[in-house]
Amino acid sequence: MNTALSIDTPRPLKEYAPSKLELLKAIRREGFLGWMMNTWRQHGDLLRVRMGSQSFVLVTHPDHVRHVNVTGREHYDKAESYDVLRELLLGEGIVTATGDAWRRQRKLMAPFFTPRGVEKFFPIFISDTQRLIEHWQSQHQGSGRPVEMLDEMMQVTAAVILHSVFSTDSGETLMRIKNSIETLVTHISSLRTRPIQVPMWFPTPGNLRFHRAHKLVTAYIQELIARRRALPTEQWPDDLLTKLMTTKDEETGTFMAEQLLVDNGLTMFAAGHETTARTLSFLWYALSQNPEVERRLHAELDAVLGDAPPTLNDLRKLPYTLQVVKEVLRLYPAAPMYARDAVADDELDGVRIPAGTMTLVFSYATHRHPDFWEEPERFEPDRWLPERESARHAHAYHPFAIGPRICLGNNFSLLETHVMAAMLARRFKLRMKPGHVPQIDMSGTLGSRNGLPMLIEAR
């Protein structure tokens, strides 16, 4: 693929511009994710899509993914597409910052999230998962009453984040903060798809709920910071908040500013629990639909773990478990697509991309591209055998994005998911409620429009 700039001879970019009525009917019939997949299948890998006054370039082919995220990354950033998220929720934290502000934060925070760095949170992953095991055994195991799996996973991953970032107990605080974060994320995710945009200052019930939730979460983080500052530093807990408060920017010699501490605390909670919860929820769904995969997973867990929780060394002896996790991230990425804005004129595969263009990198479709995945809709963990993984296009798989702006928490999430999958699958089988067929769709992140009700059975 030639991505060199040749403005004199660009080829035309295909365009698809459905009418509002056509768009509404299609989304009602297929869901937004289904409509996006059908649009890709019908029109190809590089396409401009117009939705009313909005438009974006759909990027799916791994070569195009590589250009936007890696080889041509200087032409793309998180600009206008992230303004709503920046203004209403995450401020200038690591996810939404740009330019030098992002680079300094990334340099400061990256050492905490290396594969070795996240191992310090391993005991938290174990203890919070053990609490969930005990809860399921006493309340749900064999009851015949389905539980909403996404809610169950949200609670345990939210507990992990509260303990890892803030060293706080869960209980009532966990539920209040978790519910408030979900209110914020749901409200923001719905903004782009609303046919009529209502200003945030207008007192609709949804806006009022949003503002109450935002005030509660912000005040909670501010209070944690203030309480910590009131203690001698030697009494500060060894968690991520303390690391952010005590690590100096090498370039400026200053500590992270108060508002940026709040922004990053909120960012880590909002981004750190929801995506992992969705990965785990779809892992249980995938296992329930693939009994041979489940059998092999159980055999590996039984042989390595017995009745004891895993150690870090045990995890290295659970390669098939990790293969299952990777395959879930392929077929059910928590973020099915992500935006990158052209901040300078560019050319992508011979097509002119003017500055100001939003590109929508469609990982959900890349992960199903038939040129790179054999039987792409099949759940097959053996795709992740080392020899098969190394032979694949390096950018055909990007569940955490890719390149310099790859998700900072990817190692944290992978280790957490590996631990929870091993511990929970060792004890339980999870089955879909009889007759229930999930309607998989997205509203910002991947989910099911009719939920994931599951029965918890002992193994």
C-alpha positions in Angstrom: 0.0 0.0 0.0 1.3 3.4 -0.9 0.6 6.0 1.8 3.1 8.6 0.5 1.5 12.0 -0.2 0.6 12.6 -3.8 -1.9 15.3 -3.7 -1.9 15.8 -7.5 -3.2 12.3 -8.2 -5.5 11.2 -5.4 -8.1 8.6 -6.2 -11.8 9.3 -5.2 -13.1 8.1 -1.9 -16.2 6.0 -2.1 -19.1 7.6 -0.2 -22.3 6.3 1.3 -25.0 8.7 2.4 -28.3 7.1 3.5 -31.3 9.2 3.9 -32.4 9.8 7.5 -35.4 7.5 7.0 -33.2 4.8 5.6 -30.8 5.2 8.4 -33.4 5.1 11.1 -35.1 2.0 9.6 -31.7 0.2 9.3 -30.6 0.9 12.8 -34.0 -0.1 14.2 -33.8 -3.3 12.3 -30.2 -4.2 12.7 -28.9 -2.1 15.6 -26.1 0.4 15.1 -23.4 -2.2 15.1 -25.2 -4.4 12.7 -25.8 -1.5 10.3 -22.1 -0.6 10.5 -21.1 -4.1 9.7 -23.5 -4.3 6.7 -22.2 -0.9 5.5 -18.6 -2.3 5.6 -19.6 -5.5 3.8 -21.4 -3.8 1.1 -19.1 -0.9 0.4 -15.6 -2.0 1.3 -12.6 -1.2 3.6 -12.2 2.6 3.0 -15.4 4.6 2.8 -16.8 8.0 3.7 -20.1 7.6 5.5 -22.5 10.6 5.9 -25.1 10.6 8.6 -27.0 13.8 8.3 -24.7 16.6 9.1 -22.0 14.3 10.4 -19.5 12.3 8.3 -16.5 10.0 9.0 -14.1 7.9 7.0 -14.5 4.2 8.0 -11.1 2.5 8.4 -11.1 -1.3 8.5 -8.2 -2.9 6.5 -5.1 -3.7 8.7 -2.9 -1.6 6.4 -5.1 1.4 6.9 -5.3 0.7 10.7 -1.5 0.7 10.7 -1.3 4.0 8.8 -3.7 5.9 11.0 -2.2 4.6 14.3 1.5 4.0 13.5 3.2 5.0 10.3 1.1 8.1 9.7 0.2 8.9 13.3 1.6 12.4 13.2 -1.4 13.3 11.0 -4.0 12.0 13.5 -5.0 12.7 17.1 -7.9 12.8 19.5 -9.2 16.1 18.5 -12.8 17.3 17.9 -14.3 13.8 18.1 -13.3 13.7 21.8 -14.6 17.2 22.7 -17.8 15.9 24.3 -15.9 13.3 26.4 -13.3 15.9 27.3 -15.8 18.6 28.3 -18.3 16.5 30.1 -16.4 13.7 31.7 -12.7 13.1 31.5 -11.2 16.6 31.2 -7.6 16.5 30.1 -6.7 13.1 31.6 -4.6 10.5 29.8 -7.4 9.3 27.5 -8.4 12.7 26.1 -5.3 14.8 26.4 -3.4 15.7 23.2 0.0 16.9 22.1 2.6 17.6 24.7 0.1 17.4 27.5 -0.6 13.8 26.5 3.0 12.9 25.9 4.1 14.1 29.4 1.3 12.2 31.1 2.0 9.1 29.1 5.7 9.2 30.1 4.9 9.7 33.7 2.2 7.0 34.0 3.6 4.3 31.6 6.0 2.7 34.2 3.0 1.9 36.4 1.3 -0.1 33.7 4.0 -2.3 32.2 3.5 -6.1 32.4 5.8 -6.2 35.4 4.3 -3.0 36.9 0.7 -4.3 37.0 1.8 -7.5 38.8 1.7 -5.5 42.1 -2.1 -5.5 41.8 -2.3 -9.3 41.5 -3.3 -9.8 45.2 -6.2 -7.4 44.6 -7.4 -9.4 41.6 -7.3 -12.6 43.7 -9.0 -11.2 46.8 -11.9 -9.5 44.9 -12.5 -12.5 42.7 -12.5 -14.7 45.8 -15.2 -12.5 47.3 -17.3 -12.9 44.2 -16.9 -16.7 44.3 -18.1 -16.7 47.9 -21.1 -14.5 47.0 -22.0 -16.7 44.1 -21.8 -19.9 46.1 -24.0 -18.5 48.9 -26.5 -16.5 46.8 -26.8 -17.8 43.2 -25.1 -21.2 42.7 -27.8 -23.7 41.6 -30.7 -21.3 42.5 -32.2 -21.6 39.0 -32.5 -17.8 39.0 -30.6 -16.0 36.3 -28.3 -13.1 37.1 -27.5 -10.2 34.7 -23.9 -11.1 34.0 -22.8 -7.6 33.0 -24.0 -6.3 36.4 -22.1 -9.0 38.2 -18.9 -8.3 36.3 -19.2 -4.5 36.6 -19.4 -4.9 40.4 -16.2 -7.0 40.7 -14.2 -4.9 38.3 -15.3 -1.7 39.9 -14.2 -3.1 43.3 -10.8 -3.9 41.8 -10.4 -0.3 40.5 -11.4 1.2 43.8 -8.9 -0.9 45.6 -6.1 -0.5 43.0 -6.4 3.3 42.4 -7.8 4.6 45.7 -7.3 1.9 48.4 -10.9 2.3 49.4 -13.3 -0.4 50.6 -16.2 -1.3 48.4 -19.7 -1.9 49.8 -22.1 1.1 49.6 -19.4 3.4 48.2 -18.7 1.0 45.4 -22.3 0.9 44.3 -22.8 4.7 44.5 -19.7 5.4 42.5 -20.2 2.6 40.0 -23.8 3.6 39.3 -22.8 7.2 38.9 -20.1 6.4 36.4 -22.5 4.2 34.4 -25.0 7.1 34.4 -22.3 9.4 33.0 -21.0 7.0 30.4 -24.5 6.0 29.2 -25.6 9.6 28.9 -22.5 10.6 26.9 -22.7 7.6 24.6 -26.3 8.5 23.7 -25.5 12.1 22.7 -24.3 11.4 19.2 -27.3 9.2 18.2 -30.0 11.6 19.4 -32.1 13.0 16.6 -32.6 16.2 18.6 -29.7 17.7 20.5 -30.7 19.3 23.8 -28.1 21.6 25.5 -26.6 20.2 28.6 -27.8 23.2 30.6 -31.4 22.5 29.9 -33.0 20.7 32.9 -34.2 17.5 31.2 -34.4 14.4 33.6 -31.4 12.9 31.8 -29.3 16.1 32.1 -30.2 16.5 35.8 -29.2 12.8 36.5 -25.9 13.4 34.6 -25.0 16.6 36.6 -25.9 14.9 39.9 -23.7 11.9 39.1 -20.8 14.0 37.9 -20.9 16.1 41.0 -20.9 13.0 43.3 -18.0 11.3 41.5 -15.9 14.5 41.3 -16.5 15.3 45.0 -15.6 11.8 46.0 -12.2 11.9 44.2 -11.5 15.4 45.5 -12.3 14.2 49.1 -9.9 11.2 48.7 -7.1 13.5 47.5 -7.7 16.0 50.4 -7.8 13.3 53.0 -4.5 11.9 51.7 -2.8 15.2 51.7 -3.9 15.7 55.4 -1.8 12.6 56.3 2.0 12.4 56.6 3.3 11.0 53.2 4.7 7.9 54.9 1.1 6.9 55.7 -0.1 7.2 52.1 -1.2 3.8 50.7 0.8 2.3 47.9 -1.8 2.7 45.2 -2.1 4.4 41.8 -3.4 7.6 43.3 -0.3 7.9 45.5 1.9 7.2 42.5 0.2 10.0 40.6 0.5 12.4 43.5 4.2 11.7 44.2 5.8 11.3 40.8 7.4 14.4 39.3 7.2 15.3 35.6 10.8 15.0 34.5 10.5 17.9 32.1 8.9 20.4 34.4 10.0 19.2 37.8 6.4 19.6 39.1 3.8 17.2 40.5 0.5 16.5 38.7 -1.9 19.4 39.2 -5.0 19.0 41.4 -7.5 19.1 38.5 -5.4 16.6 36.5 -5.4 14.2 39.5 -9.2 14.4 39.5 -9.4 13.9 35.7 -7.1 10.9 35.8 -8.8 9.4 38.8 -12.1 9.6 37.0 -10.6 8.3 33.8 -9.1 5.3 35.5 -12.3 4.4 37.2 -14.6 5.0 34.1 -12.3 3.3 31.6 -10.7 0.8 33.9 -13.7 -1.2 35.1 -16.3 -1.0 32.3 -14.3 -2.4 29.4 -12.9 -5.4 31.5 -16.4 -6.1 32.7 -17.7 -6.3 29.2 -14.8 -8.6 28.1 -15.5 -11.0 31.0 -19.3 -11.0 30.4 -18.8 -12.0 26.7 -16.2 -14.6 27.8 -18.9 -16.4 29.8 -21.3 -16.0 26.9 -18.7 -17.5 24.4 -18.0 -20.4 26.7 -21.7 -21.2 27.1 -22.0 -21.4 23.3 -18.8 -23.5 22.7 -18.8 -26.6 24.9 -15.5 -28.1 23.4 -13.6 -24.8 24.2 -15.1 -24.9 27.7 -14.1 -28.5 28.2 -10.5 -27.8 27.2 -10.4 -24.7 29.4 -11.7 -26.7 32.4 -9.2 -29.5 31.8 -6.3 -27.0 31.8 -7.5 -25.3 35.0 -8.1 -28.6 36.8 -4.6 -29.8 35.9 -2.8 -26.7 37.0 -4.8 -25.1 39.8 -6.5 -27.9 41.8 -8.5 -26.1 44.5 -6.0 -23.3 45.1 -6.1 -19.8 43.7 -3.5 -19.2 40.9 -0.1 -17.8 41.5 1.6 -15.6 39.0 3.7 -18.7 38.0 0.5 -20.7 37.6 -0.8 -18.2 35.1 2.2 -18.9 32.9 1.0 -22.5 32.9 -2.4 -21.5 31.6 -1.8 -20.7 28.0 -5.1 -22.0 26.7 -7.0 -19.7 29.2 -5.1 -16.7 27.8 -5.9 -17.9 24.3 -9.6 -17.9 25.2 -9.3 -14.3 26.6 -7.6 -13.2 23.3 -10.3 -14.8 21.2 -13.0 -13.0 23.3 -11.2 -9.7 22.7 -11.2 -10.5 18.9 -14.8 -11.4 18.5 -16.2 -9.1 21.2 -13.9 -6.1 21.7 -15.4 -3.8 24.4 -14.7 -0.8 22.1 -15.9 -2.0 18.7 -14.6 1.2 17.1 -12.6 4.3 18.0 -12.1 7.7 16.5 -8.9 9.4 15.3 -9.1 12.9 13.8 -6.9 14.1 10.9 -5.1 17.1 12.3 -3.2 17.7 9.0 -3.8 16.9 5.4 -2.9 13.3 4.6 -3.2 10.6 2.0 -4.4 7.1 2.9 -3.9 4.4 0.3 -4.1 7.0 -2.5 -7.1 8.8 -1.0 -6.9 12.4 0.2 -7.8 12.8 3.8 -8.2 16.6 4.6 -7.4 18.0 8.0 -10.5 18.0 10.1 -11.7 14.6 8.9 -12.9 12.1 11.5 -11.6 8.6 10.8 -13.5 5.8 12.6 -11.2 2.8 13.1 -13.6 -0.2 13.0 -11.8 -2.9 15.1 -14.9 -5.1 15.3 -14.8 -5.5 11.5 -11.0 -5.7 11.2 -11.2 -8.7 13.6 -13.7 -10.4 11.2 -11.9 -9.5 7.9 -12.0 -12.7 5.8 -8.7 -11.8 4.2 -6.9 -12.2 7.5 -9.1 -14.6 9.6 -10.2 -18.1 8.5 -13.8 -18.7 9.4 -13.8 -15.3 11.1 -17.2 -15.7 13.0 -16.0 -19.0 14.6 -14.8 -18.8 18.2 -11.4 -20.6 17.9 -8.8 -20.0 20.7 -6.2 -22.0 18.8 -5.8 -18.9 16.5 -3.6 -17.7 19.3 -1.1 -20.5 19.2 2.3 -18.7 19.0 3.1 -19.9 15.5 -0.3 -18.8 14.1 -0.3 -15.5 15.9 3.2 -14.6 14.7 2.2 -15.3 11.1 -0.7 -13.0 11.1 -0.8 -9.3 10.0 0.4 -7.4 13.0 -2.5 -4.9 12.7 -5.4 -7.3 12.1 -6.0 -7.3 15.9 -6.3 -4.1 17.9 -8.8 -4.5 20.8 -7.0 -1.9 22.8 -6.2 0.3 19.8 -2.6 0.2 18.6 0.5 2.4 18.3 1.6 5.1 20.7 -2.0 5.7 21.8 -2.7 2.1 22.6 -4.8 1.9 25.8 -2.5 2.5 28.8 -4.4 -0.1 30.9 -4.1 -3.0 28.4 -1.7 -5.0 30.6 -3.7 -4.3 33.7 -6.9 -5.5 32.0 -5.3 -8.6 30.4 -3.9 -9.8 33.8 -7.1 -9.1 35.6 -9.2 -11.0 33.0 -6.7 -13.9 33.0 -7.0 -14.2 36.8 -10.8 -13.9 36.9 -11.4 -16.2 34.0 -9.2 -18.9 35.7 -10.7 -18.6 39.2 -14.3 -18.4 38.2 -14.2 -21.0 35.4 -12.5 -23.4 37.9 -15.5 -23.2 40.2 -18.5 -22.5 38.0 -20.3 -23.2 34.7 -22.4 -20.3 33.4 -25.3 -20.9 31.1 -27.6 -18.5 29.2 -31.1 -18.3 30.4 -33.0 -20.9 28.4 -34.5 -19.4 25.2 -32.5 -16.1 25.5 -30.7 -14.9 22.4 -28.6 -11.8 23.1 -29.0 -8.9 20.7 -25.4 -7.7 20.5 -25.0 -4.1 19.8 -23.0 -1.0 21.0 -23.7 2.2 22.7 -20.2 3.6 23.0 -19.1 0.1 24.2 -20.2 -3.4 23.3 -23.3 -4.8 25.0 -26.5 -6.7 24.5 -29.8 -4.7 24.1 -31.7 -7.4 25.9 -29.0 -8.2 28.5 -27.0 -11.4 29.3 -29.0 -13.3 31.8 -27.1 -16.3 32.9 -27.5 -19.2 35.4 -24.7 -20.0 37.7 -24.0 -23.7 38.2 -21.3 -25.4 40.3 -18.7 -27.5 38.5 
